[in-house]
């Protein structure tokens, strides 16, 4: 009988872990969308600056290089977030940052108080 409850608890822990993974991926995808919007805004500003300088016969505005650097930095942020999503999907260990006085269960991934010896979610021994 206790074996059935153990399997149910383990299955529930796995379902919760998958739900947490999905939520984490969605948060990262939202961050990527926001960063892409910033890139689009920079592209628009860059295009306007280059166009206006060309029309007026002026030399390139020094701000152009600054905007290009911002775009490059934002694209690197997106690449890091996309790799994080890939790692999550492949169940690679992603080390989240626990709140002060907390730690994560290595079995189900739930956050627990740092002082507990067993996970409140799945009952696994906390390391």
C-alpha positions in Angstrom: 0.0 0.0 0.0 2.8 2.4 0.9 4.4 1.6 -2.5 1.3 2.9 -4.3 1.4 6.1 -2.3 5.1 6.4 -3.0 4.5 6.1 -6.7 1.7 8.6 -6.6 3.8 11.0 -4.7 6.7 10.5 -7.1 4.4 11.0 -10.1 2.9 14.1 -8.6 6.4 15.5 -8.0 7.3 14.8 -11.7 4.2 16.5 -12.9 4.9 19.5 -10.7 8.5 19.6 -12.0 7.2 19.5 -15.6 4.8 22.3 -14.8 7.5 24.4 -13.3 9.7 23.8 -16.3 6.9 24.9 -18.6 6.3 28.0 -16.6 10.0 28.8 -16.5 10.2 28.4 -20.3 7.2 30.7 -20.8 8.8 33.4 -18.6 12.0 33.2 -20.6 10.1 33.4 -23.9 8.3 36.5 -22.6 11.7 38.1 -21.8 12.9 37.2 -25.3 9.9 38.8 -26.8 10.5 42.0 -24.8 14.1 42.0 -25.8 13.2 41.6 -29.4 10.9 44.6 -29.1 13.8 46.6 -27.8 15.9 45.5 -30.7 13.1 46.6 -33.1 13.0 50.0 -31.5 16.7 50.4 -31.8 16.6 49.4 -35.5 13.9 52.0 -36.1 15.9 54.7 -34.4 19.1 53.6 -36.2 17.3 53.7 -39.6 15.9 57.1 -38.9 19.3 58.5 -37.9 21.1 57.0 -40.9 18.4 58.2 -43.3 18.4 61.8 -41.9 22.2 62.0 -42.0 22.2 60.7 -45.6 19.5 63.2 -46.7 21.3 66.1 -45.1 24.7 65.0 -46.4 26.0 64.8 -42.9 28.7 62.4 -41.6 27.5 59.4 -39.6 26.2 60.3 -36.2 28.4 58.9 -33.3 25.2 57.7 -31.7 24.9 55.1 -34.5 27.8 53.0 -33.1 26.2 53.2 -29.7 22.9 51.9 -30.9 24.7 49.1 -32.9 26.4 48.1 -29.7 23.1 48.0 -27.8 21.6 45.8 -30.5 24.5 43.4 -30.3 24.2 43.2 -26.5 20.5 42.5 -26.7 21.0 39.8 -29.3 23.6 38.2 -27.0 21.0 38.3 -24.1 18.5 36.5 -26.4 21.1 33.8 -27.3 21.8 33.2 -23.6 18.0 32.9 -22.9 17.5 30.6 -25.8 20.3 28.3 -24.5 18.6 28.4 -21.1 15.4 27.2 -22.7 17.2 24.4 -24.6 18.9 23.3 -21.3 15.6 23.2 -19.5 13.9 21.2 -22.3 16.8 18.7 -22.3 16.5 18.4 -18.5 20.0 19.7 -18.0 20.7 20.9 -14.6 19.6 24.6 -14.4 20.7 26.0 -11.1 18.0 28.5 -10.0 18.7 31.0 -7.3 16.9 30.2 -4.1 15.6 33.0 -1.9 17.6 33.7 1.2 16.9 31.0 3.8 15.6 28.6 1.2 17.0 25.8 -0.9 15.7 23.6 -3.8 14.9 19.9 -3.6 17.2 18.0 -5.9 14.4 15.5 -6.5 11.4 17.6 -7.5 12.8 21.1 -7.7 10.5 22.7 -5.1 11.8 25.5 -2.9 11.9 24.6 0.8 13.2 26.3 4.0 16.9 25.8 4.3 16.6 24.1 7.7 14.3 21.2 6.6 15.7 17.7 6.3 13.1 16.4 3.9 11.2 18.1 1.0 7.7 19.2 1.9 6.6 18.4 -1.6 8.0 15.0 -2.4 9.6 13.8 0.9 13.1 13.4 -0.6 16.0 13.9 1.8 17.4 17.4 1.4 21.2 17.6 1.0 
